[in-house]
Amino acid sequence: MAGSSLFTWNSEHRYHAPGMTLRDATAWHNTATQAYQESVGQMYLDGVL
């Protein structure tokens, strides 16, 4: 476990993802936006939140 990336993580890692392309990031963002709209966004519209 000592070699785990968890132990070497620092806050700068959140800003750099060497395996993530712009296309991948855009797709992830679009999926997250859609999931939000279909769940939390709809709850606001329905008056639940």
All heavy atoms as TSV, in Angstrom:
chain	resi	resn	atom	element	x	y	z
A	1	MET	N	N	0.814	-1.194	0.000
A	1	MET	CA	C	0.000	0.000	0.000
A	1	MET	C	C	0.857	1.256	0.000
A	1	MET	O	O	0.398	2.297	-0.391
A	1	MET	CB	C	-0.931	-0.046	1.217
A	1	MET	CG	C	-2.010	0.988	1.167
A	1	MET	SD	S	-3.243	0.584	-0.057
A	1	MET	CE	C	-4.686	1.117	0.754
A	2	ALA	N	N	2.087	1.152	0.440
A	2	ALA	CA	C	2.966	2.316	0.503
A	2	ALA	C	C	3.235	2.897	-0.877
A	2	ALA	O	O	3.505	4.077	-1.005
A	2	ALA	CB	C	4.276	1.959	1.192
A	3	GLY	N	N	3.135	2.101	-1.932
A	3	GLY	CA	C	3.352	2.597	-3.283
A	3	GLY	C	C	2.098	3.171	-3.913
A	3	GLY	O	O	2.121	3.614	-5.048
A	4	SER	N	N	1.025	3.171	-3.181
A	4	SER	CA	C	-0.246	3.657	-3.701
A	4	SER	C	C	-0.161	5.136	-4.054
A	4	SER	O	O	0.477	5.927	-3.357
A	4	SER	CB	C	-1.346	3.450	-2.656
A	4	SER	OG	O	-2.513	4.119	-3.047
A	5	SER	N	N	-0.846	5.524	-5.133
A	5	SER	CA	C	-0.854	6.933	-5.529
A	5	SER	C	C	-1.572	7.792	-4.497
A	5	SER	O	O	-1.389	9.001	-4.447
A	5	SER	CB	C	-1.490	7.095	-6.899
A	5	SER	OG	O	-2.832	6.652	-6.876
A	6	LEU	N	N	-2.388	7.172	-3.651
A	6	LEU	CA	C	-3.065	7.908	-2.590
A	6	LEU	C	C	-2.058	8.595	-1.668
A	6	LEU	O	O	-2.275	9.714	-1.212
A	6	LEU	CB	C	-3.951	6.957	-1.781
A	6	LEU	CG	C	-4.715	7.557	-0.608
A	6	LEU	CD1	C	-5.715	8.604	-1.108
A	6	LEU	CD2	C	-5.441	6.461	0.148
A	7	PHE	N	N	-0.942	7.932	-1.418
A	7	PHE	CA	C	0.055	8.485	-0.515
A	7	PHE	C	C	0.911	9.561	-1.171
A	7	PHE	O	O	1.560	10.326	-0.475
A	7	PHE	CB	C	0.951	7.369	0.033
A	7	PHE	CG	C	0.202	6.418	0.924
A	7	PHE	CD1	C	-0.098	5.146	0.499
A	7	PHE	CD2	C	-0.219	6.814	2.182
A	7	PHE	CE1	C	-0.800	4.273	1.317
A	7	PHE	CE2	C	-0.917	5.954	3.009
A	7	PHE	CZ	C	-1.217	4.674	2.571
A	8	THR	N	N	0.917	9.617	-2.491
A	8	THR	CA	C	1.723	10.626	-3.176
A	8	THR	C	C	0.862	11.729	-3.770
A	8	THR	O	O	1.374	12.637	-4.405
A	8	THR	CB	C	2.553	9.973	-4.310
A	8	THR	OG1	O	1.664	9.371	-5.247
A	8	THR	CG2	C	3.520	8.952	-3.752
A	9	TRP	N	N	-0.440	11.692	-3.544
A	9	TRP	CA	C	-1.347	12.684	-4.086
A	9	TRP	C	C	-1.148	14.028	-3.404
A	9	TRP	O	O	-0.886	14.119	-2.218
A	9	TRP	CB	C	-2.798	12.239	-3.888
A	9	TRP	CG	C	-3.788	13.143	-4.554
A	9	TRP	CD1	C	-4.229	13.041	-5.826
A	9	TRP	CD2	C	-4.453	14.279	-3.997
A	9	TRP	NE1	N	-5.129	14.041	-6.097
A	9	TRP	CE2	C	-5.279	14.811	-4.988
A	9	TRP	CE3	C	-4.422	14.893	-2.751
A	9	TRP	CZ2	C	-6.069	15.939	-4.786
A	9	TRP	CZ3	C	-5.210	16.014	-2.543
A	9	TRP	CH2	C	-6.016	16.520	-3.548
A	10	ASN	N	N	-1.261	15.088	-4.187
A	10	ASN	CA	C	-1.287	16.427	-3.613
A	10	ASN	C	C	-2.288	17.256	-4.410
A	10	ASN	O	O	-2.787	16.830	-5.449
A	10	ASN	CB	C	0.108	17.066	-3.576
A	10	ASN	CG	C	0.645	17.369	-4.960
A	10	ASN	OD1	O	0.020	18.072	-5.740
A	10	ASN	ND2	N	1.833	16.839	-5.267
A	11	SER	N	N	-2.593	18.432	-3.944
A	11	SER	CA	C	-3.661	19.235	-4.550
A	11	SER	C	C	-3.390	19.606	-6.003
A	11	SER	O	O	-4.329	19.858	-6.761
A	11	SER	CB	C	-3.903	20.494	-3.728
A	11	SER	OG	O	-2.731	21.292	-3.696
A	12	GLU	N	N	-2.157	19.633	-6.423
A	12	GLU	CA	C	-1.847	19.970	-7.823
A	12	GLU	C	C	-2.327	18.889	-8.794
A	12	GLU	O	O	-2.573	19.163	-9.951
A	12	GLU	CB	C	-0.344	20.191	-8.002
A	12	GLU	CG	C	0.153	21.451	-7.320
A	12	GLU	CD	C	-0.508	22.708	-7.864
A	12	GLU	OE1	O	-0.585	22.873	-9.095
A	12	GLU	OE2	O	-0.961	23.525	-7.040
A	13	HIS	N	N	-2.476	17.657	-8.326
A	13	HIS	CA	C	-2.911	16.571	-9.201
A	13	HIS	C	C	-4.311	16.796	-9.748
A	13	HIS	O	O	-4.658	16.306	-10.807
A	13	HIS	CB	C	-2.842	15.228	-8.475
A	13	HIS	CG	C	-1.445	14.753	-8.268
A	13	HIS	ND1	N	-1.012	14.285	-7.065
A	13	HIS	CD2	C	-0.394	14.682	-9.097
A	13	HIS	CE1	C	0.257	13.943	-7.164
A	13	HIS	NE2	N	0.653	14.176	-8.389
A	14	ARG	N	N	-5.135	17.534	-9.042
A	14	ARG	CA	C	-6.497	17.732	-9.519
A	14	ARG	C	C	-6.547	18.594	-10.776
A	14	ARG	O	O	-7.546	18.627	-11.469
A	14	ARG	CB	C	-7.378	18.321	-8.423
A	14	ARG	CG	C	-7.145	19.781	-8.148
A	14	ARG	CD	C	-8.060	20.288	-7.088
A	14	ARG	NE	N	-7.617	19.763	-5.830
A	14	ARG	CZ	C	-7.807	20.315	-4.654
A	14	ARG	NH1	N	-8.467	21.420	-4.554
A	14	ARG	NH2	N	-7.340	19.763	-3.563
A	15	TYR	N	N	-5.482	19.317	-11.068
A	15	TYR	CA	C	-5.463	20.204	-12.227
A	15	TYR	C	C	-4.758	19.600	-13.436
A	15	TYR	O	O	-4.702	20.221	-14.481
A	15	TYR	CB	C	-4.801	21.528	-11.859
A	15	TYR	CG	C	-5.456	22.176	-10.673
A	15	TYR	CD1	C	-4.802	22.267	-9.456
A	15	TYR	CD2	C	-6.750	22.677	-10.781
A	15	TYR	CE1	C	-5.418	22.852	-8.364
A	15	TYR	CE2	C	-7.369	23.252	-9.694
A	15	TYR	CZ	C	-6.701	23.346	-8.492
A	15	TYR	OH	O	-7.310	23.923	-7.425
A	16	HIS	N	N	-4.232	18.403	-13.294
A	16	HIS	CA	C	-3.462	17.804	-14.386
A	16	HIS	C	C	-3.862	16.338	-14.534
A	16	HIS	O	O	-3.686	15.553	-13.622
A	16	HIS	CB	C	-1.970	17.899	-14.072
A	16	HIS	CG	C	-1.106	17.320	-15.135
A	16	HIS	ND1	N	-0.990	17.874	-16.384
A	16	HIS	CD2	C	-0.326	16.223	-15.151
A	16	HIS	CE1	C	-0.170	17.129	-17.103
A	16	HIS	NE2	N	0.246	16.129	-16.378
A	17	ALA	N	N	-4.415	16.029	-15.676
A	17	ALA	CA	C	-4.799	14.641	-15.954
A	17	ALA	C	C	-4.155	14.251	-17.280
A	17	ALA	O	O	-4.716	14.484	-18.345
A	17	ALA	CB	C	-6.311	14.518	-16.035
A	18	PRO	N	N	-2.963	13.660	-17.238
A	18	PRO	CA	C	-2.218	13.393	-18.466
A	18	PRO	C	C	-2.932	12.467	-19.446
A	18	PRO	O	O	-2.716	12.568	-20.640
A	18	PRO	CB	C	-0.912	12.766	-17.976
A	18	PRO	CG	C	-1.187	12.315	-16.588
A	18	PRO	CD	C	-2.272	13.184	-16.054
A	19	GLY	N	N	-3.816	11.604	-18.979
A	19	GLY	CA	C	-4.511	10.701	-19.881
A	19	GLY	C	C	-5.825	11.252	-20.399
A	19	GLY	O	O	-6.502	10.607	-21.192
A	20	MET	N	N	-6.209	12.445	-19.970
A	20	MET	CA	C	-7.504	13.014	-20.327
A	20	MET	C	C	-7.338	13.992	-21.492
A	20	MET	O	O	-6.606	14.969	-21.386
A	20	MET	CB	C	-8.099	13.743	-19.119
A	20	MET	CG	C	-9.433	14.388	-19.370
A	20	MET	SD	S	-10.803	13.257	-19.620
A	20	MET	CE	C	-10.950	12.516	-18.020
A	21	THR	N	N	-8.029	13.708	-22.572
A	21	THR	CA	C	-8.009	14.617	-23.705
A	21	THR	C	C	-9.155	15.615	-23.563
A	21	THR	O	O	-10.090	15.412	-22.778
A	21	THR	CB	C	-8.179	13.855	-25.034
A	21	THR	OG1	O	-9.495	13.270	-25.049
A	21	THR	CG2	C	-7.122	12.773	-25.206
A	22	LEU	N	N	-9.110	16.666	-24.331
A	22	LEU	CA	C	-10.190	17.646	-24.320
A	22	LEU	C	C	-11.500	16.996	-24.740
A	22	LEU	O	O	-12.549	17.261	-24.156
A	22	LEU	CB	C	-9.858	18.824	-25.238
A	22	LEU	CG	C	-10.926	19.918	-25.327
A	22	LEU	CD1	C	-11.243	20.492	-23.952
A	22	LEU	CD2	C	-10.480	21.009	-26.273
A	23	ARG	N	N	-11.422	16.124	-25.708
A	23	ARG	CA	C	-12.623	15.420	-26.160
A	23	ARG	C	C	-13.234	14.573	-25.042
A	23	ARG	O	O	-14.439	14.573	-24.825
A	23	ARG	CB	C	-12.285	14.556	-27.367
A	23	ARG	CG	C	-13.452	13.790	-27.902
A	23	ARG	CD	C	-13.010	12.890	-29.041
A	23	ARG	NE	N	-13.979	12.987	-30.100
A	23	ARG	CZ	C	-13.783	12.650	-31.334
A	23	ARG	NH1	N	-12.613	12.198	-31.709
A	23	ARG	NH2	N	-14.725	12.755	-32.222
A	24	ASP	N	N	-12.375	13.839	-24.317
A	24	ASP	CA	C	-12.839	13.026	-23.190
A	24	ASP	C	C	-13.442	13.907	-22.098
A	24	ASP	O	O	-14.506	13.603	-21.554
A	24	ASP	CB	C	-11.698	12.212	-22.585
A	24	ASP	CG	C	-11.215	11.101	-23.488
A	24	ASP	OD1	O	-11.955	10.693	-24.409
A	24	ASP	OD2	O	-10.076	10.634	-23.276
A	25	ALA	N	N	-12.763	14.983	-21.759
A	25	ALA	CA	C	-13.240	15.878	-20.707
A	25	ALA	C	C	-14.590	16.479	-21.077
A	25	ALA	O	O	-15.488	16.584	-20.240
A	25	ALA	CB	C	-12.224	16.980	-20.445
A	26	THR	N	N	-14.744	16.859	-22.326
A	26	THR	CA	C	-16.013	17.420	-22.789
A	26	THR	C	C	-17.127	16.387	-22.696
A	26	THR	O	O	-18.231	16.696	-22.252
A	26	THR	CB	C	-15.870	17.941	-24.236
A	26	THR	OG1	O	-14.846	18.946	-24.262
A	26	THR	CG2	C	-17.161	18.533	-24.740
A	27	ALA	N	N	-16.830	15.161	-23.078
A	27	ALA	CA	C	-17.826	14.095	-23.005
A	27	ALA	C	C	-18.225	13.839	-21.551
A	27	ALA	O	O	-19.409	13.681	-21.249
A	27	ALA	CB	C	-17.289	12.812	-23.647
A	28	TRP	N	N	-17.261	13.806	-20.639
A	28	TRP	CA	C	-17.555	13.596	-19.220
A	28	TRP	C	C	-18.409	14.744	-18.696
A	28	TRP	O	O	-19.368	14.533	-17.964
A	28	TRP	CB	C	-16.262	13.508	-18.416
A	28	TRP	CG	C	-15.553	12.194	-18.489
A	28	TRP	CD1	C	-15.404	11.395	-19.580
A	28	TRP	CD2	C	-14.879	11.529	-17.426
A	28	TRP	NE1	N	-14.667	10.291	-19.263
A	28	TRP	CE2	C	-14.335	10.351	-17.948
A	28	TRP	CE3	C	-14.668	11.845	-16.096
A	28	TRP	CZ2	C	-13.605	9.468	-17.170
A	28	TRP	CZ3	C	-13.940	10.969	-15.320
A	28	TRP	CH2	C	-13.414	9.793	-15.852
A	29	HIS	N	N	-18.054	15.960	-19.067
A	29	HIS	CA	C	-18.806	17.133	-18.611
A	29	HIS	C	C	-20.237	17.076	-19.129
A	29	HIS	O	O	-21.189	17.339	-18.377
A	29	HIS	CB	C	-18.125	18.419	-19.076
A	29	HIS	CG	C	-18.876	19.645	-18.698
A	29	HIS	ND1	N	-19.768	20.249	-19.539
A	29	HIS	CD2	C	-18.885	20.345	-17.542
A	29	HIS	CE1	C	-20.295	21.285	-18.929
A	29	HIS	NE2	N	-19.782	21.373	-17.718
A	30	ASN	N	N	-20.415	16.738	-20.378
A	30	ASN	CA	C	-21.754	16.652	-20.960
A	30	ASN	C	C	-22.593	15.573	-20.267
A	30	ASN	O	O	-23.780	15.778	-20.003
A	30	ASN	CB	C	-21.680	16.399	-22.463
A	30	ASN	CG	C	-21.136	17.584	-23.214
A	30	ASN	OD1	O	-21.103	18.697	-22.705
A	30	ASN	ND2	N	-20.665	17.351	-24.433
A	31	THR	N	N	-21.979	14.455	-19.966
A	31	THR	CA	C	-22.688	13.377	-19.271
A	31	THR	C	C	-23.078	13.812	-17.865
A	31	THR	O	O	-24.205	13.555	-17.420
A	31	THR	CB	C	-21.817	12.109	-19.213
A	31	THR	OG1	O	-21.524	11.701	-20.559
A	31	THR	CG2	C	-22.507	10.988	-18.471
A	32	ALA	N	N	-22.177	14.485	-17.171
A	32	ALA	CA	C	-22.478	14.964	-15.816
A	32	ALA	C	C	-23.592	15.999	-15.842
A	32	ALA	O	O	-24.488	15.984	-14.990
A	32	ALA	CB	C	-21.226	15.552	-15.174
A	33	THR	N	N	-23.574	16.890	-16.812
A	33	THR	CA	C	-24.623	17.901	-16.947
A	33	THR	C	C	-25.971	17.245	-17.203
A	33	THR	O	O	-26.985	17.617	-16.591
A	33	THR	CB	C	-24.276	18.881	-18.085
A	33	THR	OG1	O	-23.035	19.520	-17.772
A	33	THR	CG2	C	-25.361	19.927	-18.266
A	34	GLN	N	N	-25.988	16.264	-18.060
A	34	GLN	CA	C	-27.226	15.548	-18.368
A	34	GLN	C	C	-27.752	14.824	-17.127
A	34	GLN	O	O	-28.946	14.879	-16.828
A	34	GLN	CB	C	-27.009	14.567	-19.501
A	34	GLN	CG	C	-28.268	13.828	-19.905
A	34	GLN	CD	C	-28.022	12.855	-21.044
A	34	GLN	OE1	O	-26.909	12.703	-21.529
A	34	GLN	NE2	N	-29.067	12.185	-21.468
A	35	ALA	N	N	-26.873	14.167	-16.399
A	35	ALA	CA	C	-27.281	13.455	-15.184
A	35	ALA	C	C	-27.846	14.434	-14.162
A	35	ALA	O	O	-28.852	14.154	-13.507
A	35	ALA	CB	C	-26.100	12.688	-14.592
A	36	TYR	N	N	-27.214	15.584	-14.038
A	36	TYR	CA	C	-27.706	16.598	-13.107
A	36	TYR	C	C	-29.106	17.056	-13.518
A	36	TYR	O	O	-30.010	17.122	-12.676
A	36	TYR	CB	C	-26.756	17.798	-13.069
A	36	TYR	CG	C	-27.305	18.935	-12.239
A	36	TYR	CD1	C	-27.098	18.959	-10.870
A	36	TYR	CD2	C	-28.041	19.956	-12.821
A	36	TYR	CE1	C	-27.613	19.991	-10.089
A	36	TYR	CE2	C	-28.564	20.987	-12.053
A	36	TYR	CZ	C	-28.343	21.003	-10.694
A	36	TYR	OH	O	-28.857	22.011	-9.930
A	37	GLN	N	N	-29.274	17.383	-14.779
A	37	GLN	CA	C	-30.564	17.871	-15.253
A	37	GLN	C	C	-31.658	16.836	-15.064
A	37	GLN	O	O	-32.799	17.185	-14.757
A	37	GLN	CB	C	-30.486	18.289	-16.725
A	37	GLN	CG	C	-29.676	19.537	-16.960
A	37	GLN	CD	C	-30.241	20.749	-16.229
A	37	GLN	OE1	O	-31.437	20.902	-16.070
A	37	GLN	NE2	N	-29.360	21.607	-15.763
A	38	GLU	N	N	-31.337	15.576	-15.257
A	38	GLU	CA	C	-32.334	14.516	-15.149
A	38	GLU	C	C	-32.642	14.136	-13.700
A	38	GLU	O	O	-33.605	13.426	-13.457
A	38	GLU	CB	C	-31.877	13.274	-15.915
A	38	GLU	CG	C	-31.866	13.497	-17.412
A	38	GLU	CD	C	-31.356	12.303	-18.189
A	38	GLU	OE1	O	-31.037	11.266	-17.576
A	38	GLU	OE2	O	-31.270	12.411	-19.416
A	39	SER	N	N	-31.822	14.604	-12.766
A	39	SER	CA	C	-32.070	14.256	-11.362
A	39	SER	C	C	-32.307	15.523	-10.547
A	39	SER	O	O	-33.451	15.907	-10.308
A	39	SER	CB	C	-30.916	13.425	-10.812
A	39	SER	OG	O	-29.687	14.112	-10.963
A	40	VAL	N	N	-31.252	16.180	-10.142
A	40	VAL	CA	C	-31.365	17.343	-9.274
A	40	VAL	C	C	-32.118	18.481	-9.964
A	40	VAL	O	O	-32.996	19.102	-9.364
A	40	VAL	CB	C	-29.965	17.820	-8.812
A	40	VAL	CG1	C	-30.071	19.056	-7.951
A	40	VAL	CG2	C	-29.245	16.700	-8.077
A	41	GLY	N	N	-31.825	18.731	-11.208
A	41	GLY	CA	C	-32.522	19.788	-11.940
A	41	GLY	C	C	-34.027	19.540	-11.990
A	41	GLY	O	O	-34.826	20.458	-11.786
A	42	GLN	N	N	-34.406	18.315	-12.210
A	42	GLN	CA	C	-35.826	17.969	-12.257
A	42	GLN	C	C	-36.458	18.103	-10.873
A	42	GLN	O	O	-37.617	18.496	-10.743
A	42	GLN	CB	C	-36.016	16.568	-12.804
A	42	GLN	CG	C	-37.474	16.229	-13.122
A	42	GLN	CD	C	-38.073	17.143	-14.163
A	42	GLN	OE1	O	-37.489	17.415	-15.196
A	42	GLN	NE2	N	-39.259	17.641	-13.890
A	43	MET	N	N	-35.704	17.787	-9.822
A	43	MET	CA	C	-36.228	17.943	-8.467
A	43	MET	C	C	-36.575	19.394	-8.189
A	43	MET	O	O	-37.601	19.691	-7.549
A	43	MET	CB	C	-35.215	17.440	-7.446
A	43	MET	CG	C	-35.037	15.952	-7.403
A	43	MET	SD	S	-33.791	15.558	-6.147
A	43	MET	CE	C	-33.461	13.875	-6.534
A	44	TYR	N	N	-35.742	20.327	-8.645
A	44	TYR	CA	C	-36.041	21.756	-8.486
A	44	TYR	C	C	-37.323	22.102	-9.233
A	44	TYR	O	O	-38.186	22.798	-8.703
A	44	TYR	CB	C	-34.891	22.621	-9.000
A	44	TYR	CG	C	-33.790	22.823	-7.992
A	44	TYR	CD1	C	-32.547	22.240	-8.180
A	44	TYR	CD2	C	-33.988	23.605	-6.861
A	44	TYR	CE1	C	-31.530	22.428	-7.264
A	44	TYR	CE2	C	-32.983	23.800	-5.940
A	44	TYR	CZ	C	-31.764	23.212	-6.139
A	44	TYR	OH	O	-30.766	23.387	-5.235
A	45	LEU	N	N	-37.441	21.629	-10.452
A	45	LEU	CA	C	-38.639	21.912	-11.240
A	45	LEU	C	C	-39.886	21.339	-10.598
A	45	LEU	O	O	-40.991	21.930	-10.674
A	45	LEU	CB	C	-38.487	21.365	-12.663
A	45	LEU	CG	C	-37.435	22.060	-13.537
A	45	LEU	CD1	C	-37.307	21.325	-14.872
A	45	LEU	CD2	C	-37.785	23.516	-13.762
A	46	ASP	N	N	-39.756	20.187	-9.965
A	46	ASP	CA	C	-40.890	19.520	-9.315
A	46	ASP	C	C	-41.193	20.092	-7.928
A	46	ASP	O	O	-42.186	19.706	-7.308
A	46	ASP	CB	C	-40.640	18.014	-9.186
A	46	ASP	CG	C	-40.602	17.316	-10.532
A	46	ASP	OD1	O	-41.111	17.883	-11.522
A	46	ASP	OD2	O	-40.084	16.179	-10.587
A	47	GLY	N	N	-40.344	20.970	-7.434
A	47	GLY	CA	C	-40.554	21.560	-6.131
A	47	GLY	C	C	-40.110	20.696	-4.969
A	47	GLY	O	O	-40.418	20.984	-3.809
A	48	VAL	N	N	-39.372	19.640	-5.246
A	48	VAL	CA	C	-38.890	18.755	-4.191
A	48	VAL	C	C	-37.741	19.427	-3.418
A	48	VAL	O	O	-37.640	19.276	-2.200
A	48	VAL	CB	C	-38.404	17.403	-4.769
A	48	VAL	CG1	C	-37.797	16.517	-3.702
A	48	VAL	CG2	C	-39.551	16.711	-5.464
A	49	LEU	N	N	-36.922	20.168	-4.103
A	49	LEU	CA	C	-35.794	20.871	-3.455
A	49	LEU	C	C	-36.061	22.357	-3.405
A	49	LEU	O	O	-36.681	22.938	-4.203
A	49	LEU	CB	C	-34.490	20.627	-4.217
A	49	LEU	CG	C	-34.001	19.203	-4.237
A	49	LEU	CD1	C	-32.742	19.094	-5.077
A	49	LEU	CD2	C	-33.715	18.706	-2.835
